[in-house]
Amino acid sequence: MAPLKKEKAEISAFERKRLENIAANSAMLKDLSTTAEKIIPKPAPKPKTTAPRKKRTPVKKEEPRPTRTSSRLAGVEADSETAKRKAEVEETFAKETAKAKRQRVTGDINFSDAIVEGKKWDKGNDFLSGVMRGAVPNQRTFTGDDIKETTDEGLKALREKMSGLELYEGYEPNREFPAMEIKMVC
């Protein structure tokens, strides 16, 4: 007898279900990818700038001052005691001024020690007059002449409006009103 060809063994139900799931999933993924290509916009190309970049100007750095200076260039003898003392005094003075700048001031401040614009602070009649500004009670801050001289139209209109304001005749500003009684009903 002739040998029989082996036919493919039948696929189990589990294997058949697995292959069906794989085919369904791949079909679903293909559908999703085509839908996504339609929905998602393609990224726009970045516009190329035609204007050249501004060149930054380099920051000028100050050259550090030398910590030591040449006695020879200053015209002082090399082993002079006066030069040594002078250098020591300058060094201590520089250290003290640097320390004073960094030190916090505590306690009361004496205004007479303060130097403003190269002058000693003087506590006189005009003490703090430059600092204290604003309206003085019961005194007008501008007059009719000030309104006429004003060049700014907005300010001029505001000043005219403010000068036209009056108190309501029926009430005085310092009048006290009687307290209202509130009764609670339960």
KAURJO-V215548 format. One record per pair of residues at least 12 apart in sequence whose C-alpha atoms are under 10 Angstrom apart, sorted by sequence separation. I is the first residue (numbers start at 1). J is the second residue. D is the distance in Angstrom with one decimal. If there is no record, write none. Layout:
i = {I	I}
j = {J	J}
d = {D	D}
This chain:
i = {71	111	147	148	71	146	147	144	71	143	144	147	142	143	69	141	68	144	142	143	142	140	67}
j = {83	123	159	160	84	159	160	159	87	159	160	163	159	160	87	159	87	163	162	163	163	163	91}
d = {7.7	7.9	6.5	9.6	9.6	8.9	6.9	9.0	9.9	9.1	8.5	9.3	8.0	9.9	9.3	10.0	9.1	8.4	9.9	8.4	8.7	9.2	9.6}
